[in-house]
């Protein structure tokens, strides 16, 4: 069993929203993702998808997108992104998910020796920019939810991978409240997305304080799922 990751699939949803408006490299991007996926991922593998899965506005409108992902090999673990407006209550969502597809939302799941947990995350304050009152409220809530998910992961034991949608730090490597929490729980690795185009360069990738950080938005990966655990 190996673990792969790719985020920000931005599937069209009910509106059939094209993505090539963001550049020609997005033309038929899910076909490229699917081809690469099927070449390297087997039914025994796990694929992490940390948010921005579909442009759909309602759960019913996301059904085709979820089924398209579900038809690909492997066990898929989904996390909510800031554009996943279709994401309904967990009970409703889990009732319609294809086989071998699961969602992570402020909780944790163990598969074999590996534990997966996470939450969406949010923008964090920097020396250059403070947060608005509304952003501050969401930011503090997401810090609390990260702790909740990590507490559950700790109970399950095992090698811990955290999924976030928003980056928990930037390329400058300066610590944030998110990295402080991740380090206090001694997690092994973090995958995140959200960053696209020119923004990709501001994301941190590599090892910091013993934790692996992987930026996995699909255009950052050239639409090719990346292996983060090889077994």
C-alpha positions as a Markdown table, in Angstrom:
| # | Residue | x | y | z |
|---|---|---|---|---|
| 1 | Unk | 0.0 | 0.0 | 0.0 |
| 2 | Unk | 1.3 | 3.4 | -1.0 |
| 3 | Unk | -0.2 | 6.8 | -0.3 |
| 4 | Unk | -0.6 | 9.4 | -3.0 |
| 5 | Unk | -1.9 | 13.0 | -2.9 |
| 6 | Unk | -3.4 | 15.5 | -5.3 |
| 7 | Unk | -5.7 | 18.4 | -4.5 |
| 8 | Unk | -7.7 | 21.2 | -6.0 |
| 9 | Unk | -9.2 | 19.0 | -8.8 |
| 10 | Unk | -11.8 | 21.8 | -9.5 |
| 11 | Unk | -14.2 | 19.5 | -11.3 |
| 12 | Unk | -16.9 | 21.3 | -13.2 |
| 13 | Unk | -20.0 | 20.4 | -11.2 |
| 14 | Unk | -23.5 | 21.1 | -12.5 |
| 15 | Unk | -22.4 | 24.3 | -14.3 |
| 16 | Unk | -19.7 | 22.6 | -16.5 |
| 17 | Unk | -17.2 | 25.3 | -15.5 |
| 18 | Unk | -14.2 | 25.2 | -17.8 |
| 19 | Unk | -10.7 | 25.6 | -16.2 |
| 20 | Unk | -8.7 | 26.5 | -19.2 |
| 21 | Unk | -9.6 | 30.2 | -18.6 |
| 22 | Unk | -6.8 | 29.9 | -16.0 |
| 23 | Unk | -4.3 | 28.8 | -18.7 |
| 24 | Unk | -4.0 | 26.4 | -21.5 |
| 25 | Unk | -2.3 | 23.8 | -19.2 |
| 26 | Unk | -5.7 | 23.4 | -17.6 |
| 27 | Unk | -7.3 | 22.2 | -20.8 |
| 28 | Unk | -9.0 | 18.8 | -20.2 |
| 29 | Unk | -7.0 | 18.7 | -16.9 |
| 30 | Unk | -9.0 | 15.9 | -15.3 |
| 31 | Unk | -8.3 | 13.6 | -18.3 |
| 32 | Unk | -4.6 | 14.2 | -17.7 |
| 33 | Unk | -5.1 | 13.5 | -14.0 |
| 34 | Unk | -7.0 | 10.4 | -14.7 |
| 35 | Unk | -4.4 | 9.0 | -17.1 |
| 36 | Unk | -1.6 | 9.7 | -14.7 |
| 37 | Unk | -3.6 | 8.3 | -11.8 |
| 38 | Unk | -4.4 | 5.0 | -13.6 |
| 39 | Unk | -0.7 | 4.5 | -14.6 |
| 40 | Unk | 0.6 | 4.6 | -11.1 |
| 41 | Unk | -2.1 | 4.0 | -8.5 |
| 42 | Unk | -3.6 | 0.6 | -7.7 |
| 43 | Unk | -6.7 | -0.5 | -5.8 |
| 44 | Unk | -4.5 | -1.2 | -2.8 |
| 45 | Unk | -3.3 | 2.4 | -2.6 |
| 46 | Unk | -4.7 | 5.5 | -0.8 |
| 47 | Unk | -5.2 | 8.9 | -2.5 |
| 48 | Unk | -5.5 | 12.1 | -0.4 |
| 49 | Unk | -7.5 | 14.9 | -1.9 |
| 50 | Unk | -7.2 | 18.0 | 0.3 |
| 51 | Unk | -10.0 | 20.2 | -0.9 |
| 52 | Unk | -11.5 | 22.2 | -3.8 |
| 53 | Unk | -12.9 | 19.1 | -5.4 |
| 54 | Unk | -15.9 | 20.4 | -7.3 |
| 55 | Unk | -17.4 | 23.7 | -8.4 |
| 56 | Unk | -20.9 | 22.4 | -7.7 |
| 57 | Unk | -23.1 | 24.4 | -5.3 |
| 58 | Unk | -25.3 | 21.5 | -4.1 |
| 59 | Unk | -24.5 | 18.0 | -3.1 |
| 60 | Unk | -26.7 | 16.6 | -5.9 |
| 61 | Unk | -24.8 | 18.6 | -8.4 |
| 62 | Unk | -21.5 | 17.2 | -7.3 |
| 63 | Unk | -22.6 | 13.5 | -7.8 |
| 64 | Unk | -21.0 | 13.2 | -11.3 |
| 65 | Unk | -17.7 | 14.6 | -10.0 |
| 66 | Unk | -17.6 | 12.3 | -7.0 |
| 67 | Unk | -18.5 | 9.3 | -9.2 |
| 68 | Unk | -15.7 | 10.2 | -11.6 |
| 69 | Unk | -13.2 | 10.3 | -8.8 |
| 70 | Unk | -14.7 | 7.1 | -7.4 |
| 71 | Unk | -14.2 | 5.2 | -10.6 |
| 72 | Unk | -10.5 | 5.6 | -10.3 |
| 73 | Unk | -8.3 | 3.1 | -8.5 |
| 74 | Unk | -7.6 | 3.3 | -4.8 |
| 75 | Unk | -9.2 | 4.4 | -1.5 |
| 76 | Unk | -9.8 | 8.1 | -1.6 |
| 77 | Unk | -9.8 | 10.4 | 1.4 |
| 78 | Unk | -11.5 | 13.8 | 0.8 |
| 79 | Unk | -11.1 | 17.1 | 2.7 |
| 80 | Unk | -13.2 | 20.2 | 2.3 |
| 81 | Unk | -11.8 | 23.2 | 0.5 |
| 82 | Unk | -12.9 | 26.8 | 0.5 |
| 83 | Unk | -14.7 | 26.3 | -2.8 |
| 84 | Unk | -16.5 | 23.1 | -1.9 |
| 85 | Unk | -19.9 | 24.8 | -1.3 |
| 86 | Unk | -21.7 | 21.5 | -2.1 |
| 87 | Unk | -20.2 | 19.9 | 1.0 |
| 88 | Unk | -23.2 | 19.0 | 3.1 |
| 89 | Unk | -23.6 | 17.5 | 6.5 |
| 90 | Unk | -21.4 | 14.5 | 7.1 |
| 91 | Unk | -24.3 | 12.1 | 7.4 |
| 92 | Unk | -25.8 | 13.3 | 4.0 |
| 93 | Unk | -22.3 | 13.3 | 2.4 |
| 94 | Unk | -21.3 | 9.9 | 3.6 |
| 95 | Unk | -24.6 | 8.4 | 2.5 |
| 96 | Unk | -23.9 | 9.2 | -1.2 |
| 97 | Unk | -20.2 | 8.6 | -1.5 |
| 98 | Unk | -19.0 | 6.0 | -3.9 |
| 99 | Unk | -17.4 | 2.8 | -2.6 |
| 100 | Unk | -13.9 | 3.3 | -1.1 |
| 101 | Unk | -14.3 | 7.0 | -0.7 |
| 102 | Unk | -14.3 | 8.7 | 2.7 |
| 103 | Unk | -14.3 | 12.2 | 4.1 |
| 104 | Unk | -12.1 | 13.7 | 6.8 |
| 105 | Unk | -13.5 | 16.6 | 8.7 |
| 106 | Unk | -12.0 | 17.6 | 12.0 |
| 107 | Unk | -11.5 | 13.9 | 12.8 |
| 108 | Unk | -9.2 | 11.0 | 12.0 |
| 109 | Unk | -9.2 | 7.7 | 10.3 |
| 110 | Unk | -6.8 | 4.8 | 10.6 |
| 111 | Unk | -5.9 | 2.5 | 7.6 |
| 112 | Unk | -3.3 | -0.1 | 8.4 |
| 113 | Unk | -0.4 | 1.5 | 10.2 |
| 114 | Unk | -1.3 | 5.0 | 9.0 |
| 115 | Unk | -3.6 | 7.6 | 10.5 |
| 116 | Unk | -5.1 | 10.4 | 8.5 |
| 117 | Unk | -6.7 | 13.5 | 10.0 |
| 118 | Unk | -7.2 | 17.2 | 9.3 |
| 119 | Unk | -9.3 | 20.3 | 8.8 |
| 120 | Unk | -9.6 | 23.0 | 6.1 |
| 121 | Unk | -7.3 | 25.6 | 7.7 |
| 122 | Unk | -7.4 | 29.3 | 6.9 |
| 123 | Unk | -5.4 | 32.4 | 6.3 |
| 124 | Unk | -3.0 | 33.2 | 9.1 |
| 125 | Unk | -1.7 | 36.6 | 10.3 |
| 126 | Unk | 1.8 | 37.6 | 9.2 |
| 127 | Unk | 4.1 | 40.5 | 10.1 |
| 128 | Unk | 3.0 | 42.2 | 6.9 |
| 129 | Unk | -0.8 | 41.7 | 7.3 |
| 130 | Unk | -3.2 | 41.3 | 10.1 |
| 131 | Unk | -6.5 | 39.4 | 9.8 |
| 132 | Unk | -9.9 | 41.0 | 9.6 |
| 133 | Unk | -12.2 | 40.4 | 12.5 |
| 134 | Unk | -14.1 | 37.8 | 10.5 |
| 135 | Unk | -10.9 | 36.0 | 9.3 |
| 136 | Unk | -9.6 | 36.0 | 12.8 |
| 137 | Unk | -12.8 | 34.2 | 14.0 |
| 138 | Unk | -12.4 | 31.5 | 11.3 |
| 139 | Unk | -8.7 | 31.2 | 11.9 |
| 140 | Unk | -9.1 | 30.6 | 15.6 |
| 141 | Unk | -11.9 | 28.1 | 14.9 |
| 142 | Unk | -9.7 | 26.2 | 12.5 |
| 143 | Unk | -6.8 | 26.0 | 15.0 |
| 144 | Unk | -9.3 | 24.4 | 17.4 |
| 145 | Unk | -10.5 | 22.0 | 14.8 |
| 146 | Unk | -6.9 | 21.0 | 14.0 |
| 147 | Unk | -6.3 | 20.1 | 17.6 |
| 148 | Unk | -9.6 | 18.1 | 17.7 |
| 149 | Unk | -8.5 | 16.1 | 14.7 |
| 150 | Unk | -5.0 | 15.5 | 16.1 |
| 151 | Unk | -6.4 | 14.4 | 19.5 |
| 152 | Unk | -8.4 | 11.8 | 17.6 |
| 153 | Unk | -5.4 | 10.7 | 15.6 |
| 154 | Unk | -3.4 | 10.4 | 18.8 |
| 155 | Unk | -6.0 | 8.0 | 20.2 |
| 156 | Unk | -5.8 | 5.8 | 17.1 |
| 157 | Unk | -2.0 | 5.7 | 17.2 |
| 158 | Unk | 0.3 | 5.1 | 14.2 |
| 159 | Unk | 2.1 | 7.2 | 11.6 |
| 160 | Unk | 0.2 | 10.5 | 11.2 |
| 161 | Unk | -0.5 | 12.4 | 8.0 |
| 162 | Unk | -2.4 | 15.7 | 8.3 |
| 163 | Unk | -4.5 | 17.1 | 5.5 |
| 164 | Unk | -5.1 | 20.8 | 5.3 |
| 165 | Unk | -6.5 | 22.8 | 2.4 |
| 166 | Unk | -4.9 | 26.1 | 3.2 |
| 167 | Unk | -1.1 | 26.3 | 3.6 |
| 168 | Unk | 0.0 | 26.1 | 7.2 |
| 169 | Unk | 3.1 | 28.2 | 6.5 |
| 170 | Unk | 4.8 | 29.9 | 3.6 |
| 171 | Unk | 8.1 | 29.4 | 1.7 |
| 172 | Unk | 10.0 | 31.7 | 4.2 |
| 173 | Unk | 9.6 | 28.9 | 6.8 |
| 174 | Unk | 8.5 | 31.2 | 9.5 |
| 175 | Unk | 6.5 | 29.4 | 12.2 |
| 176 | Unk | 2.8 | 29.9 | 12.5 |
| 177 | Unk | 0.2 | 28.8 | 15.0 |
| 178 | Unk | -0.6 | 25.9 | 12.7 |
| 179 | Unk | 3.0 | 24.7 | 12.6 |
| 180 | Unk | 3.3 | 25.1 | 16.4 |
| 181 | Unk | 0.3 | 22.7 | 16.8 |
| 182 | Unk | 1.6 | 20.2 | 14.2 |
| 183 | Unk | 5.0 | 20.1 | 15.9 |
| 184 | Unk | 3.5 | 19.7 | 19.4 |
| 185 | Unk | 1.7 | 16.5 | 18.2 |
| 186 | Unk | 4.8 | 15.3 | 16.4 |
| 187 | Unk | 3.1 | 14.4 | 13.1 |
| 188 | Unk | 5.1 | 12.9 | 10.3 |
| 189 | Unk | 3.8 | 14.8 | 7.3 |
| 190 | Unk | 1.3 | 17.4 | 6.0 |
| 191 | Unk | -0.3 | 17.8 | 2.6 |
| 192 | Unk | -2.0 | 20.9 | 1.5 |
| 193 | Unk | -3.2 | 22.7 | -1.6 |
| 194 | Unk | -5.0 | 26.0 | -2.4 |
| 195 | Unk | -2.1 | 27.7 | -4.1 |
| 196 | Unk | -2.2 | 28.0 | -7.9 |
| 197 | Unk | -0.2 | 29.7 | -10.7 |
| 198 | Unk | 2.2 | 32.3 | -9.4 |
| 199 | Unk | 1.0 | 31.5 | -5.9 |
| 200 | Unk | 2.7 | 28.1 | -6.0 |
| 201 | Unk | 6.1 | 29.6 | -5.3 |
| 202 | Unk | 5.0 | 31.0 | -1.9 |
| 203 | Unk | 4.2 | 27.5 | -0.5 |
| 204 | Unk | 6.7 | 25.7 | 1.7 |
| 205 | Unk | 7.9 | 22.2 | 0.6 |
| 206 | Unk | 10.4 | 20.0 | 2.3 |
| 207 | Unk | 11.2 | 19.1 | 5.9 |
| 208 | Unk | 10.8 | 21.5 | 8.8 |
| 209 | Unk | 11.3 | 20.5 | 12.4 |
| 210 | Unk | 11.0 | 16.9 | 11.4 |
| 211 | Unk | 7.7 | 17.3 | 9.5 |
| 212 | Unk | 7.4 | 16.7 | 5.8 |
| 213 | Unk | 5.3 | 19.4 | 4.0 |
| 214 | Unk | 3.9 | 18.6 | 0.5 |
| 215 | Unk | 2.1 | 21.2 | -1.7 |
| 216 | Unk | -0.2 | 19.1 | -3.8 |
| 217 | Unk | -2.6 | 21.4 | -5.7 |
| 218 | Unk | -2.9 | 19.7 | -9.0 |
| 219 | Unk | -1.2 | 22.3 | -11.2 |
| 220 | Unk | 1.7 | 22.4 | -8.8 |
| 221 | Unk | 2.1 | 18.7 | -9.5 |
| 222 | Unk | 1.6 | 19.1 | -13.3 |
| 223 | Unk | -1.7 | 17.2 | -12.8 |
| 224 | Unk | 0.2 | 14.1 | -11.7 |
| 225 | Unk | -0.6 | 12.5 | -8.3 |
| 226 | Unk | 2.5 | 12.5 | -6.1 |
| 227 | Unk | 3.6 | 9.5 | -3.9 |
| 228 | Unk | 4.1 | 10.7 | -0.3 |
| 229 | Unk | 4.4 | 7.2 | 1.3 |
| 230 | Unk | 5.9 | 4.3 | -0.6 |
| 231 | Unk | 5.5 | 0.8 | 0.8 |
